[in-house]
Amino acid sequence: MEDLAEAYRMLEDAKRLSPEEREVLNYFIESLSVGVVRAVKELKARGVQNPEEVIARLVEKGFVEDKGDCYNLAAPLRELVHRKGRVRV
């Protein structure tokens, strides 16, 4: 239950992200976990100019986890998606 409360707080915080950051966060909400190369390629195809930079900001802000060879949506948000289905920011 604590993870869900954290996830809802994170969604509130996401309202203050830039449009490009929200686009990338929504990508990770859809994908949950994706390899680094694939994420960059797919985000560029979606029109994100510098996906590596945007992802780094989302990692710094706690929305995305950098696992080295892949990126994961942060654990509280993953739990929310598993319980409630896909959400959008």
Secondary structure as UniProt FT lines:
FT   HELIX           2..14
FT   TURN            15..16
FT   HELIX           19..31
FT   STRAND          33..35
FT   HELIX           36..45
FT   TURN            46..47
FT   HELIX           51..60
FT   TURN            61..62
FT   STRAND          64..66
FT   STRAND          70..73
FT   HELIX           75..84
//
